[in-house]
Structures are given as structure tokens and as C-alpha cells.
Amino acid sequence: MSTASPTGTQITLRRGEVDAQIAQVGASLRSLRIGGVDLVPPYPLDLPTPACSGVVLVPWPNRVRDGRWDDDGTARALAITEPKLNNASHGLLRFTSYEVSQTDTEAVLRATIVPQTGYPYLVETAVTYTLASDGIQVAHALTNHSDTPAPVALGTHPFVTIGDVDPHDLTLRIPAKTAFETDERMLPTGTRPADTALRDGVRLGDVSLDTGFTDLTRDPDGRVRHSLTAPDGRRVTLWQGEGFDYVQVYTTPAYPGQSLAVAIEPMTAPADALNSGLGIRRLAPEETWTLHWGITFS
């Protein structure tokens, strides 16, 4: 381990030709490389996490309108963490330094959500990153230590790439049937059919996205698979397991060191879910919820 503020301790994992780096702040996946090819675009150690790269979003992903929500009849008001749009954004652990334990090939990061403004629940969280021969597997565990059921949702914000290819020439595939429409504050106003071209595959340089999707097509093993494919056929796949019924896809030309970057963000709930109730799970006292996703390269 080496320490590098402002993202805390850097956890390095290595298994054969696979190596990854996890940042302590936000428990974020900040790099993944196989055979020297970047699958998660790295960024300089002296920078804060750009564009929420790799961060765990809990107990809600995305935004809460005006930071206000109805908690089973009780009005709650969260701190506004996106002042530009007057929203509470990306949960309560984005800037938290997690407790870390690790082996050569696996890291476990733990942090507890304590009762606070707008969220009076005690929820223990753990993130386990495990290297595989073809990528990385990630497990999340949420345990409610409150006396009453705790409303929770979870997302994560990984960027993916094939680092030796111009990202504009990668083919993006998202197997979704429904997209969310949003207003000027990036809050959902309704849904529409997703562009069928995304299911077939579109050139990354030809799209601009900051869009949530649902009605995801699962393979026989229960996983949803999104992918980026290089012109030579190499493919990075981000899969999301049961419970992850939503995904946010975000493209940007402003990621450090990248002419174009794309985040594919598995989520258990869409934007403003604390108000809509979509995807929110109420964990019973001492109940644990476990979720899985990962990245592979072939």
C-alpha cells in the first residue's frame, strides 16, 4: 500500500497479468489492467477522484430532488451535495475513507453509514474486490443495524475502456429496452423505449449519453452484460448480477488523459428513487443484502 492524498491509501492487487488499484476514499476502482492494457482508465494520483470514477454510491445512487424525500410518512431533508442543480447526489460515502484489509489478490473495504441529517439509519457496508484470471469480481454487502427497516439502494460508477484503442472507435452495447427521460436537473420525468441501436452496438464516438436505463436483458446465468468492443474483436464486458436492475451510462470528453470516456454504472435503483420508491429495498433490522458485478476482458 502507498498513501496518496486526496484519494487516501492506494490498494494494489496483482494476479498474473491482471492488476488493479483501489482507492480508499469512496472504495473506488481507479484502475484495472490486463497484459498492460488499461480496462479502467487511470488518473493521476495527485487528483481528487474525477467524475466520481469508480466510487461506491450508497445508500442511494444518482440524485434526490432538493434533497427531500418521504420516509414512510416522515419528511426527510438530506444535505445538498450538488448545489448547481440543488440535489443530494450519490449517497453518503462518496468522500469517506474506508477501512481496508487485503491479500495479494483481494481487498475488502468497510465503512458504516451513521444516522445523520436526512438519513437516521445505521447501515454497515463492505466492498470486496477479487481479481480473476480475466478481470475483477466485486461483491457488496449492506447490513442494517438500526431498530427499524432501513431504505437502501446501491450503485457504483466504473469507467471502462480498451486503453490501446482510440475510444471513439470502440463499439458500445447496452442491452436495455427502456430509457429514462430527464429534466434540466437530470431528474426523471418519464420513460421511453431505449434506442435499439444501443442493443446492437454503436460507435462510442457517435453518441453522447448521461442516461439511465432499465428493462435490462439478462443472460441465462442471470447476469446483464454491457460491453465495449475494439475493431480487432477484443472486448471488455461489465456484468451486473441479480438486484442490479438499472444502469446509468455517461460519456465525457473531460476525463483526465482521455479524449473520450464512458462510465457504465450498475444501480439497484434509478435517480430520485427515494421519492419514487423504484428499486428501494427496506432492509429489516440485522438483515444483510449482497450484490455482485464485475469486469472481464476477452
C-alpha positions in Angstrom: 0.0 0.0 0.0 1.1 3.6 -0.6 -0.6 6.7 0.7 -1.6 9.5 -1.8 -3.9 12.2 -0.7 -6.6 13.2 -1.8 -7.9 9.7 -2.5 -6.3 8.1 0.5 -4.4 4.8 0.6 -3.9 3.1 -2.7 -4.5 -0.7 -2.6 -2.6 -2.6 -5.3 -3.8 -6.1 -6.3 -2.0 -8.4 -8.7 -2.7 -11.8 -10.2 -0.5 -12.9 -13.1 -1.1 -10.4 -15.9 -4.1 -8.8 -14.1 -3.5 -5.8 -11.8 -5.9 -3.3 -10.2 -5.7 -0.3 -7.9 -8.4 0.6 -5.4 -8.6 4.0 -3.8 -9.5 4.1 -0.1 -11.7 7.2 -0.5 -15.0 6.1 -1.9 -13.8 2.5 -2.2 -13.3 3.3 -5.8 -11.9 1.1 -8.6 -9.3 3.5 -10.0 -7.5 1.2 -12.4 -7.7 -2.3 -13.9 -5.1 -3.6 -16.4 -4.6 -6.9 -18.1 -1.4 -7.6 -20.1 -0.6 -3.9 -19.9 -3.9 -2.9 -21.5 -6.0 -0.4 -19.4 -9.6 -1.6 -18.9 -10.4 1.2 -16.4 -8.8 4.5 -17.4 -6.3 5.6 -14.7 -5.9 9.1 -13.5 -3.1 11.0 -11.7 -2.5 10.2 -8.0 -2.5 13.8 -7.1 -6.0 14.4 -8.3 -9.3 14.0 -6.5 -11.5 11.3 -8.0 -12.7 12.7 -11.4 -16.4 12.4 -12.4 -17.0 10.1 -9.4 -14.8 7.5 -11.1 -15.2 4.0 -9.6 -16.9 5.3 -6.4 -19.5 3.3 -4.5 -22.8 5.1 -4.3 -24.8 4.2 -1.2 -27.4 4.3 0.4 -28.7 5.7 -2.9 -27.1 6.3 -6.4 -27.7 9.3 -8.6 -29.8 12.2 -7.3 -32.6 13.1 -4.8 -34.7 16.1 -5.8 -34.0 19.0 -3.5 -32.5 16.5 -1.0 -36.1 15.9 0.2 -37.9 12.5 0.5 -40.8 10.9 2.2 -39.6 8.2 4.6 -42.8 6.1 5.0 -44.8 9.2 6.1 -41.9 11.2 7.7 -40.4 14.1 5.8 -36.6 13.9 5.5 -34.2 16.6 4.2 -30.7 15.5 3.1 -27.7 17.8 2.7 -27.5 19.3 -0.7 -24.3 18.0 -2.3 -24.9 19.1 -5.9 -25.6 22.8 -5.4 -25.6 23.6 -9.1 -28.8 21.5 -9.5 -30.0 21.6 -5.9 -29.9 17.9 -5.4 -28.5 15.4 -2.9 -26.2 13.3 -5.1 -24.6 9.8 -5.0 -25.2 8.8 -1.4 -23.3 9.4 1.9 -20.0 7.6 1.5 -18.6 9.2 -1.7 -15.8 11.1 0.3 -15.4 8.5 3.1 -12.1 6.8 3.8 -12.9 3.1 4.2 -11.2 0.7 6.5 -9.1 -1.6 4.4 -7.8 -5.2 4.6 -6.2 -7.1 1.7 -4.2 -10.0 0.3 -2.3 -10.0 -2.9 -5.4 -10.7 -5.0 -8.3 -9.4 -2.9 -9.2 -6.2 -1.0 -12.1 -5.7 1.5 -13.2 -2.1 2.3 -15.6 -1.4 5.1 -17.5 1.8 6.1 -20.6 2.5 8.2 -23.4 4.9 7.3 -24.2 6.5 10.7 -27.5 8.3 11.4 -27.3 11.8 10.1 -29.2 14.7 8.6 -31.9 13.3 6.4 -31.0 9.6 6.9 -31.5 8.3 10.5 -30.2 4.8 9.9 -27.2 2.7 10.9 -26.0 0.6 7.9 -22.7 -1.3 7.7 -21.3 -1.6 4.2 -18.5 -3.8 2.8 -17.0 -4.0 -0.7 -14.8 -6.9 -1.8 -12.7 -6.7 -4.9 -11.3 -10.0 -6.1 -9.0 -10.5 -9.1 -9.9 -13.3 -11.6 -7.8 -14.6 -14.4 -9.9 -12.5 -16.9 -10.7 -9.4 -14.8 -12.2 -8.5 -11.5 -15.2 -9.5 -9.4 -16.9 -7.2 -6.9 -19.3 -8.0 -4.0 -21.2 -5.5 -1.9 -22.8 -6.3 1.5 -25.2 -4.0 3.3 -26.3 -4.8 6.8 -28.9 -2.8 8.7 -28.1 -2.3 12.4 -31.0 0.0 13.0 -34.0 -0.8 15.2 -36.3 -0.3 12.2 -36.2 -1.2 8.5 -33.7 1.0 6.6 -34.4 2.1 3.0 -31.3 1.4 0.9 -30.1 1.3 -2.7 -26.6 1.0 -4.2 -24.8 1.9 -7.3 -21.2 2.0 -8.5 -19.5 4.3 -11.0 -16.8 2.5 -13.0 -15.4 3.9 -16.2 -14.3 1.3 -18.8 -12.1 1.4 -21.9 -9.7 -0.6 -24.0 -6.6 1.5 -23.5 -4.6 0.9 -26.7 -7.6 1.8 -29.0 -8.9 5.2 -29.8 -12.1 5.3 -27.6 -14.1 6.9 -30.4 -13.7 3.7 -32.3 -15.0 1.3 -29.6 -18.4 -0.2 -30.1 -20.7 0.3 -27.1 -23.5 -2.2 -26.4 -26.2 -1.7 -23.7 -28.9 -4.5 -23.6 -31.7 -2.2 -22.3 -35.3 -1.9 -23.5 -36.3 1.3 -21.6 -34.6 4.6 -21.0 -35.4 7.4 -18.5 -36.2 10.9 -19.7 -34.9 13.7 -17.5 -35.4 17.4 -17.0 -32.7 20.1 -16.8 -31.8 19.0 -13.3 -31.1 15.4 -14.5 -34.2 14.1 -12.6 -36.5 11.6 -14.2 -39.7 12.8 -15.8 -40.8 9.6 -17.5 -39.6 6.7 -19.7 -39.3 5.9 -23.4 -38.2 3.0 -25.4 -34.4 2.7 -25.5 -32.6 3.2 -28.8 -32.4 -0.3 -30.4 -29.0 0.7 -31.9 -27.6 0.5 -28.3 -28.6 -3.1 -28.0 -27.0 -3.9 -31.3 -23.9 -1.8 -30.7 -23.0 1.8 -31.6 -19.7 3.6 -32.2 -18.8 5.3 -28.9 -17.6 8.4 -30.7 -21.1 8.8 -32.3 -23.1 9.1 -29.0 -23.4 11.5 -26.1 -25.1 9.9 -23.1 -26.0 10.7 -19.5 -28.9 8.3 -19.4 -30.5 5.8 -17.1 -31.8 2.5 -18.4 -34.0 -0.4 -17.2 -35.7 -3.5 -18.5 -32.3 -5.0 -18.9 -31.9 -8.3 -20.8 -30.3 -11.0 -18.6 -28.4 -13.9 -20.0 -29.3 -17.5 -18.8 -26.9 -17.2 -15.9 -28.9 -14.2 -14.6 -26.3 -11.6 -15.5 -26.7 -8.4 -17.6 -23.7 -7.9 -19.8 -22.7 -4.5 -21.3 -19.6 -4.3 -23.5 -17.1 -2.2 -25.4 -15.6 -3.9 -28.4 -12.4 -2.9 -30.3 -12.2 -3.1 -34.1 -10.0 -6.2 -33.7 -12.7 -8.0 -31.7 -11.2 -7.7 -28.2 -14.0 -7.0 -25.7 -14.3 -5.6 -22.2 -17.5 -6.7 -20.6 -19.1 -5.2 -17.5 -21.7 -7.6 -16.0 -24.2 -6.9 -13.2 -25.9 -9.6 -11.1 -29.3 -10.0 -9.6 -30.6 -6.9 -7.8 -28.9 -4.6 -10.2 -31.9 -3.8 -12.3 -30.8 -0.4 -13.6 -27.7 1.1 -15.3 -26.6 4.7 -16.0 -24.4 5.3 -19.0 -22.3 8.5 -19.0 -19.9 9.7 -21.7 -17.5 12.6 -21.3 -14.6 14.2 -23.1 -13.3 15.7 -19.9 -11.8 12.7 -18.1 -8.1 13.2 -17.3 -5.9 11.8 -20.0 -8.7 10.6 -22.2 -10.2 12.1 -25.4 -13.4 10.3 -24.6 -14.5 8.2 -21.6 -17.6 6.2 -20.7 -18.9 5.1 -17.4 -21.3 2.1 -17.2 -22.8 2.3 -13.7 -24.7 -0.7 -12.3 -27.5 0.5 -10.0 -30.2 -1.2 -7.9 -32.4 2.0 -8.2 -32.7 4.9 -10.7 -32.4 8.6 -10.0 -34.7 10.1 -7.3 -35.6 6.6 -6.1 -36.1 7.7 -2.5 -39.1 9.6 -3.8 -40.4 7.2 -6.5 -39.7 4.1 -4.5 -38.3 2.3 -7.6 -35.7 -0.2 -6.6 -35.6 0.8 -3.0 -35.2 -2.1 -0.6 -36.1 -1.8 3.1 -33.7 -3.9 5.0 -35.1 -5.4 8.1 -33.0 -5.0 11.3 -29.9 -7.1 11.1 -30.7 -8.2 7.5 -27.8 -8.3 5.0 -28.2 -7.7 1.3 -25.4 -8.9 -1.0 -24.9 -7.8 -4.6 -22.4 -8.7 -7.3 -20.9 -7.2 -10.5 -17.6 -7.4 -12.4 -15.4 -6.7 -15.4 -13.9 -9.2 -17.8 -11.7 -9.0 -20.9 -11.6 -11.4 -23.8 
